[in-house]
Each structure stands twice: as C-alpha cells, then as structure tokens.
Amino acid sequence: MANSAQARKRARQAVKQNVHNSGLRSELRTAIKKVIKAIAAGDKAAAQAVYKDSVSTVDSIADKKIIHKNKASRHKSRLSAAIKAMA
C-alpha cells in the first residue's frame, strides 16, 4: 500500500491511465479484426479500404506508446501481405 501522498496520487493516476490504455488496446484489436474479417469475406477492394482506416488507428496507438512501433509495423505488414495474397 502507498504510504506517502505522492505514492497514493501515482496509484490513483495509474488506475486511470490503465483504463484509458485498455480502451486504446481494445480499439487496436477491433481495427485488426475488421481487416481480418474483410479478408475472410473475400472482397479485396473492401479489405483494402478497411486496411487503410486501420493503419491510421494502429499508427496512432503506436505513437502513444501503447504498443511498440515494431509491433505496429508487424501487424500492418502481415495484414498487407494477406490482402496482397487474395486472389
């Protein structure tokens, strides 16, 4: 348990930040799932459109250091490769 006033405040702030970051991580996962769903549907044009929207979300979350920039790049690369592999 936090003993000093400073430590108590940091604990309160950590809880708020955790809730905020969890929401952003959820937004990231949703964006990735939307692309995967569009790829599974088989419509390449729709998948590319959804991918374009998702890229900005992924980059935004990486800029906020919720995930590492390399992880963001890996997600974008794999989704892009999956779209390119569509017939």
C-alpha positions in Angstrom: 0.0 0.0 0.0 1.2 3.5 -0.8 2.4 5.3 2.3 3.2 8.8 1.0 0.8 11.3 -0.5 2.9 11.2 -3.7 2.7 7.4 -3.9 -1.1 7.5 -3.3 -1.6 10.0 -6.1 0.6 8.0 -8.5 -1.5 4.9 -7.7 -4.7 6.8 -8.5 -3.2 8.1 -11.7 -2.1 4.6 -12.7 -5.6 3.2 -12.4 -7.0 6.0 -14.6 -4.2 5.6 -17.2 -4.7 1.8 -17.2 -8.4 2.2 -18.0 -7.5 4.7 -20.8 -4.8 2.4 -22.3 -7.0 -0.6 -22.1 -9.6 1.2 -24.2 -7.0 2.1 -26.8 -5.7 -1.5 -26.9 -9.3 -2.7 -27.4 -9.6 -0.2 -30.3 -6.4 -1.6 -31.8 -7.7 -5.2 -31.7 -11.0 -4.2 -33.1 -9.3 -2.4 -36.1 -7.2 -5.5 -36.8 -10.2 -7.8 -36.5 -12.1 -5.7 -39.0 -9.4 -6.2 -41.6 -9.2 -9.9 -40.9 -13.0 -10.2 -41.3 -12.9 -8.2 -44.6 -10.1 -10.6 -45.9 -12.2 -13.6 -44.9 -15.2 -12.2 -46.8 -13.1 -12.3 -49.9 -13.7 -8.7 -51.2 -10.2 -7.3 -51.9 -11.4 -3.7 -52.5 -13.3 -3.7 -49.3 -10.4 -5.2 -47.4 -8.1 -2.5 -48.8 -10.5 0.2 -47.7 -10.8 -1.2 -44.2 -7.0 -1.7 -44.1 -6.4 1.9 -44.9 -8.6 3.1 -42.0 -7.0 0.5 -39.6 -3.4 1.7 -40.5 -4.1 5.1 -39.1 -5.5 3.6 -35.9 -2.5 1.3 -35.4 -0.1 4.1 -36.1 -1.9 6.4 -33.7 -1.8 3.8 -30.9 1.9 3.1 -31.6 2.7 6.9 -31.4 1.1 6.9 -28.0 3.4 4.1 -26.9 0.5 1.8 -26.1 2.3 -0.8 -28.3 5.8 -0.7 -29.7 6.3 0.7 -33.1 7.8 -2.6 -34.3 4.7 -4.5 -33.2 2.6 -1.9 -35.1 4.7 -2.4 -38.2 4.4 -6.2 -37.9 0.6 -6.0 -37.7 0.5 -3.7 -40.8 2.9 -5.9 -42.7 1.0 -9.1 -42.1 -2.4 -7.6 -42.9 -1.0 -6.0 -46.1 0.6 -9.4 -47.1 -2.7 -11.2 -46.5 -4.6 -8.6 -48.7 -2.0 -9.0 -51.5 -2.3 -12.8 -51.3 -6.0 -12.6 -52.1 -7.0 -13.9 -55.5 
